[in-house]
Amino acid sequence: MHFLPLRLPPGADLRAALEEALRQAGTDSAFVICGIGSLTGAKLRYAGESVEATIPGPLEIVSLSGTLTRSGPHLHMSVSDASGRVHGGHVGLGNGVRTTAEVLLALLPEGALAREHDAATGFSELVVRRRV
């Protein structure tokens, strides 16, 4: 496992930039260990909801973690507004970096993680492939 620290610049789309960083790293599997920074606004999908909520900014990223796979990301984020209210959920596209986003990826071997439909949950869930 290799670690890849990232600094995303102002204007970057958080999720799209993480997916692109994974492609450029030459693997298709990574864990997002942690992330902090600021956003111009956030697009989060709350638990049990089918559409994303838009949270106006400016916002601080309080936490960011999840998985990145070729078959799609599964990222959770908490953000706080200027009054200290915290919102959290699944990260969508359109989370624009305001000043910076600092993220640590743990890169895994090619094909170590995937997302596949799980009949028990009805969702695309993580599949871990063990190497012998």
N, CA, C and O atoms as CSV, one atom per row, in Angstrom:
chain,resi,resn,atom,element,x,y,z
A,1,MET,N,N,0.853,-1.175,0.000
A,1,MET,CA,C,0.000,0.000,0.000
A,1,MET,C,C,0.897,1.236,0.000
A,1,MET,O,O,1.895,1.308,0.718
A,2,HIS,N,N,0.514,2.189,-0.817
A,2,HIS,CA,C,1.244,3.445,-0.907
A,2,HIS,C,C,0.303,4.580,-0.534
A,2,HIS,O,O,-0.895,4.517,-0.807
A,3,PHE,N,N,0.846,5.612,0.089
A,3,PHE,CA,C,0.054,6.781,0.450
A,3,PHE,C,C,0.304,7.901,-0.543
A,3,PHE,O,O,1.430,8.107,-0.996
A,4,LEU,N,N,-0.761,8.621,-0.877
A,4,LEU,CA,C,-0.669,9.733,-1.818
A,4,LEU,C,C,-1.337,10.956,-1.196
A,4,LEU,O,O,-2.565,11.029,-1.154
A,5,PRO,N,N,-0.548,11.918,-0.710
A,5,PRO,CA,C,-1.136,13.165,-0.210
A,5,PRO,C,C,-1.471,14.070,-1.394
A,5,PRO,O,O,-0.708,14.161,-2.355
A,6,LEU,N,N,-2.621,14.737,-1.311
A,6,LEU,CA,C,-3.076,15.632,-2.375
A,6,LEU,C,C,-3.439,16.990,-1.799
A,6,LEU,O,O,-3.918,17.106,-0.671
A,7,ARG,N,N,-3.198,18.002,-2.600
A,7,ARG,CA,C,-3.737,19.336,-2.315
A,7,ARG,C,C,-4.513,19.763,-3.552
A,7,ARG,O,O,-3.934,19.966,-4.620
A,8,LEU,N,N,-5.839,19.898,-3.399
A,8,LEU,CA,C,-6.698,20.304,-4.507
A,8,LEU,C,C,-6.834,21.820,-4.488
A,8,LEU,O,O,-7.055,22.410,-3.430
A,9,PRO,N,N,-6.706,22.458,-5.651
A,9,PRO,CA,C,-6.712,23.926,-5.713
A,9,PRO,C,C,-8.119,24.511,-5.761
A,9,PRO,O,O,-9.093,23.785,-5.961
A,10,PRO,N,N,-8.222,25.820,-5.578
A,10,PRO,CA,C,-9.517,26.496,-5.694
A,10,PRO,C,C,-10.166,26.197,-7.048
A,10,PRO,O,O,-9.505,26.188,-8.087
A,11,GLY,N,N,-11.458,25.956,-7.005
A,11,GLY,CA,C,-12.222,25.700,-8.220
A,11,GLY,C,C,-12.334,24.239,-8.599
A,11,GLY,O,O,-13.183,23.889,-9.419
A,12,ALA,N,N,-11.505,23.369,-8.030
A,12,ALA,CA,C,-11.572,21.940,-8.353
A,12,ALA,C,C,-12.879,21.361,-7.821
A,12,ALA,O,O,-13.373,21.783,-6.775
A,13,ASP,N,N,-13.436,20.390,-8.547
A,13,ASP,CA,C,-14.581,19.625,-8.065
A,13,ASP,C,C,-14.014,18.489,-7.219
A,13,ASP,O,O,-13.302,17.630,-7.739
A,14,LEU,N,N,-14.318,18.475,-5.941
A,14,LEU,CA,C,-13.710,17.544,-4.984
A,14,LEU,C,C,-13.785,16.104,-5.464
A,14,LEU,O,O,-12.755,15.440,-5.585
A,15,ARG,N,N,-14.977,15.613,-5.738
A,15,ARG,CA,C,-15.143,14.200,-6.117
A,15,ARG,C,C,-14.462,13.901,-7.452
A,15,ARG,O,O,-13.736,12.913,-7.562
A,16,ALA,N,N,-14.684,14.731,-8.458
A,16,ALA,CA,C,-14.079,14.503,-9.771
A,16,ALA,C,C,-12.555,14.517,-9.676
A,16,ALA,O,O,-11.890,13.720,-10.338
A,17,ALA,N,N,-11.996,15.410,-8.864
A,17,ALA,CA,C,-10.541,15.492,-8.709
A,17,ALA,C,C,-9.983,14.241,-8.036
A,17,ALA,O,O,-8.898,13.785,-8.394
A,18,LEU,N,N,-10.704,13.682,-7.071
A,18,LEU,CA,C,-10.244,12.461,-6.417
A,18,LEU,C,C,-10.295,11.281,-7.382
A,18,LEU,O,O,-9.388,10.449,-7.394
A,19,GLU,N,N,-11.341,11.204,-8.184
A,19,GLU,CA,C,-11.428,10.140,-9.179
A,19,GLU,C,C,-10.300,10.259,-10.207
A,19,GLU,O,O,-9.724,9.250,-10.616
A,20,GLU,N,N,-9.987,11.476,-10.620
A,20,GLU,CA,C,-8.896,11.699,-11.574
A,20,GLU,C,C,-7.539,11.372,-10.951
A,20,GLU,O,O,-6.673,10.811,-11.622
A,21,ALA,N,N,-7.348,11.714,-9.686
A,21,ALA,CA,C,-6.090,11.388,-9.000
A,21,ALA,C,C,-5.884,9.876,-8.956
A,21,ALA,O,O,-4.760,9.401,-9.114
A,22,LEU,N,N,-6.945,9.126,-8.746
A,22,LEU,CA,C,-6.862,7.671,-8.736
A,22,LEU,C,C,-6.417,7.163,-10.106
A,22,LEU,O,O,-5.530,6.313,-10.193
A,23,ARG,N,N,-7.029,7.678,-11.176
A,23,ARG,CA,C,-6.653,7.269,-12.535
A,23,ARG,C,C,-5.170,7.581,-12.801
A,23,ARG,O,O,-4.443,6.748,-13.344
A,24,GLN,N,N,-4.737,8.768,-12.420
A,24,GLN,CA,C,-3.353,9.174,-12.674
A,24,GLN,C,C,-2.343,8.377,-11.836
A,24,GLN,O,O,-1.178,8.246,-12.213
A,25,ALA,N,N,-2.803,7.851,-10.706
A,25,ALA,CA,C,-1.903,7.079,-9.839
A,25,ALA,C,C,-1.640,5.683,-10.389
A,25,ALA,O,O,-0.760,4.982,-9.890
A,26,GLY,N,N,-2.390,5.266,-11.410
A,26,GLY,CA,C,-2.149,3.974,-12.025
A,26,GLY,C,C,-2.759,2.796,-11.304
A,26,GLY,O,O,-2.308,1.663,-11.475
A,27,THR,N,N,-3.775,3.041,-10.501
A,27,THR,CA,C,-4.496,1.953,-9.842
A,27,THR,C,C,-5.983,2.257,-9.942
A,27,THR,O,O,-6.378,3.326,-10.407
A,28,ASP,N,N,-6.793,1.324,-9.508
A,28,ASP,CA,C,-8.231,1.571,-9.533
A,28,ASP,C,C,-8.867,1.372,-8.161
A,28,ASP,O,O,-10.087,1.259,-8.045
A,29,SER,N,N,-8.034,1.330,-7.125
A,29,SER,CA,C,-8.527,1.070,-5.780
A,29,SER,C,C,-7.791,1.930,-4.758
A,29,SER,O,O,-6.561,1.947,-4.716
A,30,ALA,N,N,-8.560,2.645,-3.933
A,30,ALA,CA,C,-7.941,3.450,-2.870
A,30,ALA,C,C,-8.946,3.711,-1.765
A,30,ALA,O,O,-10.157,3.726,-1.986
A,31,PHE,N,N,-8.422,3.912,-0.591
A,31,PHE,CA,C,-9.216,4.430,0.518
A,31,PHE,C,C,-8.882,5.903,0.679
A,31,PHE,O,O,-7.717,6.293,0.597
A,32,VAL,N,N,-9.895,6.716,0.908
A,32,VAL,CA,C,-9.684,8.105,1.302
A,32,VAL,C,C,-9.568,8.060,2.818
A,32,VAL,O,O,-10.551,7.826,3.521
A,33,ILE,N,N,-8.361,8.284,3.311
A,33,ILE,CA,C,-8.090,8.166,4.739
A,33,ILE,C,C,-8.650,9.363,5.504
A,33,ILE,O,O,-9.281,9.203,6.549
A,34,CYS,N,N,-8.414,10.566,4.974
A,34,CYS,CA,C,-8.921,11.764,5.631
A,34,CYS,C,C,-8.873,12.931,4.661
A,34,CYS,O,O,-8.164,12.895,3.655
A,35,GLY,N,N,-9.631,13.954,4.975
A,35,GLY,CA,C,-9.622,15.157,4.171
A,35,GLY,C,C,-10.145,16.341,4.955
A,35,GLY,O,O,-11.064,16.210,5.764
A,36,ILE,N,N,-9.550,17.502,4.708
A,36,ILE,CA,C,-9.990,18.761,5.302
A,36,ILE,C,C,-9.879,19.835,4.229
A,36,ILE,O,O,-9.265,19.609,3.187
A,37,GLY,N,N,-10.459,20.982,4.471
A,37,GLY,CA,C,-10.355,22.078,3.529
A,37,GLY,C,C,-11.592,22.945,3.559
A,37,GLY,O,O,-12.305,22.995,4.561
A,38,SER,N,N,-11.849,23.639,2.440
A,38,SER,CA,C,-13.014,24.517,2.373
A,38,SER,C,C,-13.695,24.382,1.020
A,38,SER,O,O,-13.056,24.075,0.013
A,39,LEU,N,N,-14.999,24.615,1.014
A,39,LEU,CA,C,-15.815,24.504,-0.189
A,39,LEU,C,C,-16.640,25.765,-0.396
A,39,LEU,O,O,-16.983,26.467,0.555
A,40,THR,N,N,-16.951,26.038,-1.654
A,40,THR,CA,C,-17.846,27.157,-1.976
A,40,THR,C,C,-19.288,26.801,-1.671
A,40,THR,O,O,-20.118,27.686,-1.460
A,41,GLY,N,N,-19.589,25.528,-1.646
A,41,GLY,CA,C,-20.911,24.979,-1.356
A,41,GLY,C,C,-20.786,23.477,-1.434
A,41,GLY,O,O,-19.761,22.968,-1.887
A,42,ALA,N,N,-21.802,22.756,-1.003
A,42,ALA,CA,C,-21.709,21.298,-0.991
A,42,ALA,C,C,-22.941,20.658,-1.608
A,42,ALA,O,O,-24.049,21.188,-1.532
A,43,LYS,N,N,-22.716,19.507,-2.219
A,43,LYS,CA,C,-23.770,18.633,-2.730
A,43,LYS,C,C,-23.631,17.322,-1.974
A,43,LYS,O,O,-22.692,16.561,-2.208
A,44,LEU,N,N,-24.560,17.058,-1.072
A,44,LEU,CA,C,-24.540,15.851,-0.251
A,44,LEU,C,C,-25.869,15.114,-0.377
A,44,LEU,O,O,-26.932,15.731,-0.444
A,45,ARG,N,N,-25.791,13.787,-0.409
A,45,ARG,CA,C,-27.013,12.978,-0.372
A,45,ARG,C,C,-27.132,12.410,1.031
A,45,ARG,O,O,-26.284,11.645,1.492
A,46,TYR,N,N,-28.213,12.809,1.699
A,46,TYR,CA,C,-28.441,12.368,3.071
A,46,TYR,C,C,-28.919,10.913,3.103
A,46,TYR,O,O,-29.418,10.392,2.106
A,47,ALA,N,N,-28.762,10.272,4.251
A,47,ALA,CA,C,-29.150,8.873,4.429
A,47,ALA,C,C,-30.609,8.656,4.046
A,47,ALA,O,O,-31.490,9.391,4.490
A,48,GLY,N,N,-30.858,7.651,3.226
A,48,GLY,CA,C,-32.211,7.274,2.843
A,48,GLY,C,C,-32.851,8.150,1.781
A,48,GLY,O,O,-33.986,7.900,1.377
A,49,GLU,N,N,-32.148,9.165,1.324
A,49,GLU,CA,C,-32.695,10.070,0.304
A,49,GLU,C,C,-32.180,9.677,-1.077
A,49,GLU,O,O,-31.113,9.076,-1.203
A,50,SER,N,N,-32.942,10.017,-2.106
A,50,SER,CA,C,-32.530,9.672,-3.465
A,50,SER,C,C,-31.953,10.862,-4.227
A,50,SER,O,O,-31.343,10.683,-5.281
A,51,VAL,N,N,-32.138,12.073,-3.704
A,51,VAL,CA,C,-31.598,13.258,-4.365
A,51,VAL,C,C,-30.629,13.971,-3.423
A,51,VAL,O,O,-30.721,13.863,-2.201
A,52,GLU,N,N,-29.702,14.698,-4.032
A,52,GLU,CA,C,-28.708,15.425,-3.246
A,52,GLU,C,C,-29.268,16.744,-2.742
A,52,GLU,O,O,-30.076,17.388,-3.411
A,53,ALA,N,N,-28.833,17.131,-1.569
A,53,ALA,CA,C,-29.152,18.446,-1.011
A,53,ALA,C,C,-28.016,19.397,-1.377
A,53,ALA,O,O,-26.860,18.983,-1.463
A,54,THR,N,N,-28.340,20.661,-1.590
A,54,THR,CA,C,-27.345,21.691,-1.838
A,54,THR,C,C,-27.207,22.535,-0.584
A,54,THR,O,O,-28.186,23.108,-0.104
A,55,ILE,N,N,-26.003,22.613,-0.056
A,55,ILE,CA,C,-25.726,23.401,1.143
A,55,ILE,C,C,-24.890,24.598,0.705
A,55,ILE,O,O,-23.775,24.424,0.213
A,56,PRO,N,N,-25.416,25.814,0.877
A,56,PRO,CA,C,-24.655,26.991,0.445
A,56,PRO,C,C,-23.438,27.223,1.335
A,56,PRO,O,O,-23.443,26.886,2.519
A,57,GLY,N,N,-22.419,27.792,0.757
A,57,GLY,CA,C,-21.176,28.053,1.473
A,57,GLY,C,C,-21.033,29.494,1.850
A,57,GLY,O,O,-21.963,30.284,1.693
A,58,PRO,N,N,-19.875,29.840,2.346
A,58,PRO,CA,C,-18.687,29.002,2.411
A,58,PRO,C,C,-18.788,27.944,3.503
A,58,PRO,O,O,-19.487,28.124,4.501
A,59,LEU,N,N,-18.072,26.832,3.294
A,59,LEU,CA,C,-18.110,25.692,4.207
A,59,LEU,C,C,-16.706,25.193,4.497
A,59,LEU,O,O,-15.798,25.334,3.677
A,60,GLU,N,N,-16.541,24.612,5.670
A,60,GLU,CA,C,-15.298,23.935,6.035
A,60,GLU,C,C,-15.545,22.434,5.976
A,60,GLU,O,O,-16.567,21.952,6.463
A,61,ILE,N,N,-14.608,21.689,5.379
A,61,ILE,CA,C,-14.682,20.234,5.423
A,61,ILE,C,C,-14.187,19.798,6.796
A,61,ILE,O,O,-13.021,19.991,7.141
A,62,VAL,N,N,-15.086,19.210,7.570
A,62,VAL,CA,C,-14.748,18.734,8.911
A,62,VAL,C,C,-14.154,17.330,8.826
A,62,VAL,O,O,-13.224,16.995,9.559
A,63,SER,N,N,-14.703,16.510,7.921
A,63,SER,CA,C,-14.167,15.168,7.705
A,63,SER,C,C,-14.524,14.693,6.310
A,63,SER,O,O,-15.541,15.092,5.742
A,64,LEU,N,N,-13.675,13.838,5.768
A,64,LEU,CA,C,-13.885,13.238,4.456
A,64,LEU,C,C,-13.231,11.875,4.489
A,64,LEU,O,O,-12.059,11.757,4.848
A,65,SER,N,N,-13.983,10.828,4.114
A,65,SER,CA,C,-13.418,9.485,4.057
A,65,SER,C,C,-14.248,8.636,3.103
A,65,SER,O,O,-15.356,9.010,2.719
A,66,GLY,N,N,-13.695,7.491,2.730
A,66,GLY,CA,C,-14.436,6.596,1.848
A,66,GLY,C,C,-13.525,5.734,1.005
A,66,GLY,O,O,-12.349,5.540,1.312
A,67,THR,N,N,-14.116,5.212,-0.092
A,67,THR,CA,C,-13.385,4.372,-1.018
A,67,THR,C,C,-13.534,4.917,-2.430
A,67,THR,O,O,-14.533,5.547,-2.779
A,68,LEU,N,N,-12.502,4.650,-3.232
A,68,LEU,CA,C,-12.506,4.985,-4.656
A,68,LEU,C,C,-12.236,3.702,-5.420
A,68,LEU,O,O,-11.253,3.013,-5.152
A,69,THR,N,N,-13.111,3.374,-6.378
A,69,THR,CA,C,-12.942,2.196,-7.218
A,69,THR,C,C,-13.261,2.566,-8.654
A,69,THR,O,O,-13.851,3.612,-8.922
A,70,ARG,N,N,-12.865,1.695,-9.581
A,70,ARG,CA,C,-13.180,1.907,-10.990
A,70,ARG,C,C,-14.695,1.961,-11.197
A,70,ARG,O,O,-15.178,2.682,-12.069
A,71,SER,N,N,-15.438,1.204,-10.402
A,71,SER,CA,C,-16.887,1.155,-10.545
A,71,SER,C,C,-17.603,2.249,-9.756
A,71,SER,O,O,-18.830,2.250,-9.665
A,72,GLY,N,N,-16.841,3.171,-9.189
A,72,GLY,CA,C,-17.449,4.330,-8.537
A,72,GLY,C,C,-16.952,4.577,-7.133
A,72,GLY,O,O,-16.463,3.667,-6.463
A,73,PRO,N,N,-17.081,5.826,-6.689
A,73,PRO,CA,C,-16.643,6.182,-5.339
A,73,PRO,C,C,-17.759,5.968,-4.314
A,73,PRO,O,O,-18.940,5.931,-4.660
A,74,HIS,N,N,-17.370,5.832,-3.075
A,74,HIS,CA,C,-18.302,5.853,-1.942
A,74,HIS,C,C,-17.644,6.745,-0.895
A,74,HIS,O,O,-16.812,6.297,-0.106
A,75,LEU,N,N,-18.036,8.011,-0.906
A,75,LEU,CA,C,-17.401,9.017,-0.068
A,75,LEU,C,C,-18.406,9.642,0.876
A,75,LEU,O,O,-19.519,9.978,0.473
A,76,HIS,N,N,-18.022,9.798,2.118
A,76,HIS,CA,C,-18.826,10.498,3.114
A,76,HIS,C,C,-18.066,11.748,3.538
A,76,HIS,O,O,-16.840,11.747,3.646
A,77,MET,N,N,-18.832,12.822,3.778
A,77,MET,CA,C,-18.204,14.082,4.181
A,77,MET,C,C,-19.106,14.800,5.167
A,77,MET,O,O,-20.332,14.759,5.063
A,78,SER,N,N,-18.475,15.457,6.123
A,78,SER,CA,C,-19.157,16.385,7.018
A,78,SER,C,C,-18.596,17.773,6.751
A,78,SER,O,O,-17.385,17.951,6.626
A,79,VAL,N,N,-19.490,18.759,6.666
A,79,VAL,CA,C,-19.086,20.150,6.447
A,79,VAL,C,C,-19.769,21.026,7.485
A,79,VAL,O,O,-20.863,20.713,7.955
A,80,SER,N,N,-19.112,22.127,7.836
A,80,SER,CA,C,-19.717,23.069,8.781
A,80,SER,C,C,-19.821,24.434,8.117
A,80,SER,O,O,-18.975,24.825,7.312
A,81,ASP,N,N,-20.895,25.153,8.482
A,81,ASP,CA,C,-21.089,26.492,7.916
A,81,ASP,C,C,-20.548,27.546,8.885
A,81,ASP,O,O,-19.959,27.208,9.912
A,82,ALA,N,N,-20.748,28.803,8.559
A,82,ALA,CA,C,-20.202,29.906,9.354
A,82,ALA,C,C,-20.788,29.966,10.766
A,82,ALA,O,O,-20.205,30.590,11.653
A,83,SER,N,N,-21.944,29.317,10.977
A,83,SER,CA,C,-22.551,29.274,12.310
A,83,SER,C,C,-22.186,28.018,13.078
A,83,SER,O,O,-22.626,27.826,14.211
A,84,GLY,N,N,-21.373,27.155,12.456
A,84,GLY,CA,C,-20.966,25.929,13.123
A,84,GLY,C,C,-21.922,24.768,12.935
A,84,GLY,O,O,-21.689,23.689,13.479
A,85,ARG,N,N,-23.003,24.964,12.169
A,85,ARG,CA,C,-23.917,23.853,11.885
A,85,ARG,C,C,-23.206,22.853,10.987
A,85,ARG,O,O,-22.513,23.232,10.043
A,86,VAL,N,N,-23.385,21.567,11.292
A,86,VAL,CA,C,-22.716,20.510,10.548
A,86,VAL,C,C,-23.735,19.720,9.743
A,86,VAL,O,O,-24.808,19.372,10.236
A,87,HIS,N,N,-23.377,19.444,8.495
A,87,HIS,CA,C,-24.177,18.618,7.596
A,87,HIS,C,C,-23.276,17.486,7.122
A,87,HIS,O,O,-22.083,17.691,6.903
A,88,GLY,N,N,-23.840,16.295,6.964
A,88,GLY,CA,C,-23.028,15.186,6.487
A,88,GLY,C,C,-23.816,14.263,5.592
A,88,GLY,O,O,-25.037,14.161,5.705
A,89,GLY,N,N,-23.114,13.594,4.705
A,89,GLY,CA,C,-23.751,12.637,3.815
A,89,GLY,C,C,-22.796,12.161,2.744
A,89,GLY,O,O,-21.584,12.359,2.828
A,90,HIS,N,N,-23.380,11.517,1.715
A,90,HIS,CA,C,-22.613,11.017,0.576
A,90,HIS,C,C,-22.213,12.179,-0.324
A,90,HIS,O,O,-23.027,13.059,-0.606
A,91,VAL,N,N,-20.965,12.183,-0.774
A,91,VAL,CA,C,-20.415,13.257,-1.599
A,91,VAL,C,C,-20.865,13.096,-3.047
A,91,VAL,O,O,-20.648,12.055,-3.667
A,92,GLY,N,N,-21.492,14.142,-3.572
A,92,GLY,CA,C,-21.867,14.168,-4.978
A,92,GLY,C,C,-20.867,14.969,-5.778
A,92,GLY,O,O,-19.851,15.426,-5.254
A,93,LEU,N,N,-21.165,15.137,-7.056
A,93,LEU,CA,C,-20.368,16.016,-7.911
A,93,LEU,C,C,-20.815,17.448,-7.667
A,93,LEU,O,O,-21.965,17.683,-7.295
A,94,GLY,N,N,-19.923,18.403,-7.873
A,94,GLY,CA,C,-20.288,19.802,-7.713
A,94,GLY,C,C,-19.903,20.411,-6.381
A,94,GLY,O,O,-20.416,21.465,-6.006
A,95,ASN,N,N,-18.999,19.753,-5.659
A,95,ASN,CA,C,-18.458,20.311,-4.420
A,95,ASN,C,C,-17.202,21.092,-4.780
A,95,ASN,O,O,-16.110,20.528,-4.837
A,96,GLY,N,N,-17.356,22.391,-5.023
A,96,GLY,CA,C,-16.245,23.218,-5.470
A,96,GLY,C,C,-15.316,23.619,-4.341
A,96,GLY,O,O,-15.753,24.150,-3.321
A,97,VAL,N,N,-14.023,23.358,-4.532
A,97,VAL,CA,C,-13.023,23.750,-3.532
A,97,VAL,C,C,-12.932,25.274,-3.497
A,97,VAL,O,O,-12.814,25.920,-4.538
A,98,ARG,N,N,-12.988,25.847,-2.276
A,98,ARG,CA,C,-12.913,27.297,-2.115
A,98,ARG,C,C,-11.461,27.764,-2.039
A,98,ARG,O,O,-11.014,28.510,-2.911
A,99,THR,N,N,-10.718,27.346,-1.023
A,99,THR,CA,C,-9.311,27.755,-0.909
A,99,THR,C,C,-8.360,26.573,-1.067
A,99,THR,O,O,-7.317,26.695,-1.709
A,100,THR,N,N,-8.713,25.442,-0.490
A,100,THR,CA,C,-7.869,24.250,-0.580
A,100,THR,C,C,-8.670,23.047,-0.110
A,100,THR,O,O,-9.659,23.179,0.610
A,101,ALA,N,N,-8.223,21.879,-0.531
A,101,ALA,CA,C,-8.667,20.615,0.057
A,101,ALA,C,C,-7.419,19.757,0.175
A,101,ALA,O,O,-6.689,19.566,-0.797
A,102,GLU,N,N,-7.183,19.245,1.363
A,102,GLU,CA,C,-6.012,18.424,1.653
A,102,GLU,C,C,-6.506,17.023,1.956
A,102,GLU,O,O,-7.256,16.816,2.910
A,103,VAL,N,N,-6.087,16.061,1.145
A,103,VAL,CA,C,-6.635,14.708,1.205
A,103,VAL,C,C,-5.493,13.695,1.199
A,103,VAL,O,O,-4.492,13.879,0.508
A,104,LEU,N,N,-5.653,12.624,1.976
A,104,LEU,CA,C,-4.690,11.539,1.975
A,104,LEU,C,C,-5.362,10.282,1.434
A,104,LEU,O,O,-6.356,9.808,1.983
A,105,LEU,N,N,-4.795,9.744,0.332
A,105,LEU,CA,C,-5.271,8.493,-0.252
A,105,LEU,C,C,-4.328,7.360,0.117
A,105,LEU,O,O,-3.111,7.541,0.155
A,106,ALA,N,N,-4.900,6.187,0.388
A,106,ALA,CA,C,-4.119,4.954,0.542
A,106,ALA,C,C,-4.385,4.142,-0.719
A,106,ALA,O,O,-5.471,3.590,-0.898
A,107,LEU,N,N,-3.375,4.076,-1.596
A,107,LEU,CA,C,-3.515,3.386,-2.875
A,107,LEU,C,C,-3.322,1.890,-2.680
A,107,LEU,O,O,-2.386,1.454,-2.010
A,108,LEU,N,N,-4.217,1.112,-3.274
A,108,LEU,CA,C,-4.169,-0.344,-3.164
A,108,LEU,C,C,-3.814,-0.950,-4.520
A,108,LEU,O,O,-3.883,-0.266,-5.541
A,109,PRO,N,N,-3.435,-2.225,-4.538
A,109,PRO,CA,C,-3.104,-2.861,-5.815
A,109,PRO,C,C,-4.296,-2.848,-6.780
A,109,PRO,O,O,-5.455,-2.800,-6.368
A,110,GLU,N,N,-3.979,-2.891,-8.046
A,110,GLU,CA,C,-4.987,-2.924,-9.106
A,110,GLU,C,C,-6.028,-4.006,-8.820
A,110,GLU,O,O,-5.677,-5.153,-8.544
A,111,GLY,N,N,-7.291,-3.641,-8.888
A,111,GLY,CA,C,-8.373,-4.602,-8.747
A,111,GLY,C,C,-8.652,-5.077,-7.339
A,111,GLY,O,O,-9.399,-6.040,-7.165
A,112,ALA,N,N,-8.080,-4.440,-6.316
A,112,ALA,CA,C,-8.295,-4.889,-4.940
A,112,ALA,C,C,-9.707,-4.585,-4.444
A,112,ALA,O,O,-10.256,-5.332,-3.634
A,113,LEU,N,N,-10.304,-3.477,-4.933
A,113,LEU,CA,C,-11.642,-3.078,-4.524
A,113,LEU,C,C,-12.537,-2.922,-5.747
A,113,LEU,O,O,-12.079,-2.539,-6.823
A,114,ALA,N,N,-13.818,-3.223,-5.564
A,114,ALA,CA,C,-14.819,-3.001,-6.609
A,114,ALA,C,C,-16.150,-2.730,-5.920
A,114,ALA,O,O,-16.293,-2.938,-4.716
A,115,ARG,N,N,-17.113,-2.266,-6.693
A,115,ARG,CA,C,-18.467,-2.075,-6.197
A,115,ARG,C,C,-19.380,-2.912,-7.075
A,115,ARG,O,O,-19.353,-2.794,-8.301
A,116,GLU,N,N,-20.190,-3.759,-6.449
A,116,GLU,CA,C,-21.106,-4.638,-7.179
A,116,GLU,C,C,-22.459,-4.649,-6.483
A,116,GLU,O,O,-22.569,-4.411,-5.280
A,117,HIS,N,N,-23.488,-4.934,-7.283
A,117,HIS,CA,C,-24.844,-4.991,-6.724
A,117,HIS,C,C,-24.917,-6.087,-5.671
A,117,HIS,O,O,-24.434,-7.200,-5.880
A,118,ASP,N,N,-25.525,-5.761,-4.541
A,118,ASP,CA,C,-25.726,-6.699,-3.439
A,118,ASP,C,C,-27.221,-6.945,-3.308
A,118,ASP,O,O,-27.976,-6.027,-2.987
A,119,ALA,N,N,-27.656,-8.181,-3.556
A,119,ALA,CA,C,-29.082,-8.505,-3.513
A,119,ALA,C,C,-29.673,-8.295,-2.119
A,119,ALA,O,O,-30.857,-7.986,-1.990
A,120,ALA,N,N,-28.867,-8.459,-1.086
A,120,ALA,CA,C,-29.371,-8.312,0.291
A,120,ALA,C,C,-29.712,-6.858,0.625
A,120,ALA,O,O,-30.671,-6.601,1.353
A,121,THR,N,N,-28.930,-5.900,0.094
A,121,THR,CA,C,-29.178,-4.493,0.416
A,121,THR,C,C,-29.874,-3.743,-0.708
A,121,THR,O,O,-30.524,-2.723,-0.477
A,122,GLY,N,N,-29.733,-4.260,-1.941
A,122,GLY,CA,C,-30.297,-3.567,-3.087
A,122,GLY,C,C,-29.421,-2.444,-3.614
A,122,GLY,O,O,-29.824,-1.709,-4.516
A,123,PHE,N,N,-28.219,-2.309,-3.054
A,123,PHE,CA,C,-27.303,-1.238,-3.441
A,123,PHE,C,C,-26.010,-1.815,-4.000
A,123,PHE,O,O,-25.720,-3.002,-3.846
A,124,SER,N,N,-25.247,-0.956,-4.647
A,124,SER,CA,C,-23.906,-1.308,-5.082
A,124,SER,C,C,-23.001,-1.219,-3.855
A,124,SER,O,O,-22.832,-0.147,-3.275
A,125,GLU,N,N,-22.426,-2.351,-3.470
A,125,GLU,CA,C,-21.645,-2.416,-2.231
A,125,GLU,C,C,-20.198,-2.801,-2.530
A,125,GLU,O,O,-19.886,-3.321,-3.602
A,126,LEU,N,N,-19.333,-2.540,-1.574
A,126,LEU,CA,C,-17.904,-2.818,-1.707
A,126,LEU,C,C,-17.650,-4.321,-1.752
A,126,LEU,O,O,-18.227,-5.096,-0.989
A,127,VAL,N,N,-16.767,-4.705,-2.672
A,127,VAL,CA,C,-16.263,-6.074,-2.768
A,127,VAL,C,C,-14.747,-5.981,-2.628
A,127,VAL,O,O,-14.095,-5.229,-3.353
A,128,VAL,N,N,-14.188,-6.747,-1.693
A,128,VAL,CA,C,-12.748,-6.746,-1.469
A,128,VAL,C,C,-12.199,-8.045,-2.054
A,128,VAL,O,O,-12.612,-9.142,-1.679
A,129,ARG,N,N,-11.262,-7.889,-2.976
A,129,ARG,CA,C,-10.624,-9.045,-3.599
A,129,ARG,C,C,-9.266,-9.250,-2.927
A,129,ARG,O,O,-8.409,-8.367,-2.936
A,130,ARG,N,N,-9.096,-10.417,-2.356
A,130,ARG,CA,C,-7.849,-10.744,-1.663
A,130,ARG,C,C,-6.850,-11.314,-2.660
A,130,ARG,O,O,-7.208,-12.156,-3.484
A,131,ARG,N,N,-5.614,-10.869,-2.596
A,131,ARG,CA,C,-4.536,-11.384,-3.439
A,131,ARG,C,C,-3.814,-12.494,-2.672
A,131,ARG,O,O,-3.559,-12.381,-1.474
A,132,VAL,N,N,-3.502,-13.540,-3.378
A,132,VAL,CA,C,-2.799,-14.667,-2.751
A,132,VAL,C,C,-1.320,-14.568,-3.028
A,132,VAL,O,O,-0.550,-15.421,-2.588
